Amino acid sequence: MFHHYKTDPLGLVTQANLIVATQNNAARIAMSVDKAARGAIHNGKVDDGILNMIEMGFRAYDPCHGCATHALPGQMPLVARIYNHRHEMIDELRKD
């Protein structure tokens, strides 16, 4: 993560530029989530571990997600919607 701050003579922040892991890794995160999801779907059947695989796909790149998702209330809601080749939703898995 990169942080750059400017302050006034009283030490108050007047400008902040934050480049966090999400910005740096957005493309890689999307590719990993896609790969994890595709690896858990076989012949239209969804593997029970798909939500865990998707979660691992983004947490590996972004330390902010790893900590933030365990903050209050202590759970991370996650929804995976499965679409067929005609872009019709065929299943929805939830971890609320």
C-alpha positions as CSV (number, residue, x, y, z in Angstrom):
1,M,0.0,0.0,0.0
2,F,1.1,3.5,-0.7
3,H,0.1,6.5,1.3
4,H,1.1,10.1,0.6
5,Y,-0.1,12.9,2.9
6,K,0.2,16.7,2.9
7,T,-0.4,18.6,6.1
8,D,-0.8,22.2,7.0
9,P,1.4,24.0,9.6
10,L,-0.9,22.7,12.4
11,G,-0.4,19.1,11.3
12,L,-3.9,18.7,9.8
13,V,-4.1,16.6,6.7
14,T,-5.0,18.8,3.7
15,Q,-4.4,16.2,1.0
16,A,-4.2,12.4,0.9
17,N,-3.4,10.0,-1.9
18,L,-3.9,6.3,-1.0
19,I,-3.1,3.5,-3.4
20,V,-4.3,0.3,-1.8
21,A,-4.0,-3.3,-2.8
22,T,-7.5,-3.4,-4.3
23,Q,-6.5,-0.8,-6.9
24,N,-3.2,-2.5,-7.7
25,N,-4.7,-6.0,-8.0
26,A,-8.2,-5.4,-9.3
27,A,-7.6,-7.3,-12.6
28,R,-5.8,-10.2,-11.0
29,I,-8.5,-10.5,-8.3
30,A,-11.2,-10.7,-11.0
31,M,-9.2,-13.3,-13.0
32,S,-8.7,-15.4,-9.8
33,V,-12.3,-15.2,-8.8
34,D,-13.3,-16.2,-12.4
35,K,-10.9,-19.1,-12.5
36,A,-12.0,-20.3,-9.0
37,A,-15.6,-20.2,-10.0
38,R,-15.0,-22.0,-13.3
39,G,-13.0,-24.7,-11.6
40,A,-15.9,-25.4,-9.2
41,I,-18.6,-25.7,-11.9
42,H,-18.8,-28.9,-13.9
43,N,-21.5,-29.8,-16.4
44,G,-23.8,-27.3,-14.9
45,K,-23.3,-28.7,-11.4
46,V,-21.9,-26.4,-8.7
47,D,-19.3,-27.8,-6.3
48,D,-20.2,-27.1,-2.6
49,G,-16.8,-25.4,-2.1
50,I,-17.4,-22.6,-4.6
51,L,-17.9,-19.9,-2.1
52,N,-14.7,-20.8,-0.3
53,M,-12.8,-20.9,-3.5
54,I,-14.1,-17.5,-4.6
55,E,-13.3,-16.0,-1.2
56,M,-9.7,-17.4,-1.4
57,G,-9.4,-15.9,-4.9
58,F,-9.7,-12.4,-3.7
59,R,-8.2,-12.6,-0.2
60,A,-4.9,-13.9,-1.6
61,Y,-4.3,-10.6,-3.3
62,D,-5.9,-8.0,-1.0
63,P,-4.9,-7.9,2.7
64,C,-7.6,-5.3,3.3
65,H,-10.3,-7.8,2.5
66,G,-8.8,-10.4,4.7
67,C,-9.0,-8.1,7.8
68,A,-12.1,-6.1,6.9
69,T,-14.3,-9.1,6.3
70,H,-13.7,-10.4,9.8
71,A,-14.7,-7.1,11.4
72,L,-18.1,-6.6,12.9
73,P,-20.5,-8.4,12.6
74,G,-17.8,-11.1,12.3
75,Q,-19.0,-12.6,9.0
76,M,-18.6,-11.8,5.4
77,P,-21.7,-12.0,3.2
78,L,-21.0,-13.5,-0.2
79,V,-23.3,-14.3,-3.0
80,A,-22.4,-16.3,-6.1
81,R,-24.8,-16.3,-9.0
82,I,-24.4,-19.0,-11.6
83,Y,-25.3,-18.3,-15.2
84,N,-25.6,-20.6,-18.2
85,H,-24.2,-20.0,-21.6
86,R,-27.4,-18.0,-22.5
87,H,-26.7,-15.7,-19.5
88,E,-29.7,-17.0,-17.6
89,M,-29.2,-17.4,-13.8
90,I,-29.5,-21.1,-13.0
91,D,-28.4,-21.0,-9.3
92,E,-27.6,-18.7,-6.5
93,L,-25.4,-19.6,-3.5
94,R,-25.3,-17.4,-0.4
95,K,-23.1,-17.2,2.7
96,D,-24.8,-14.6,4.9
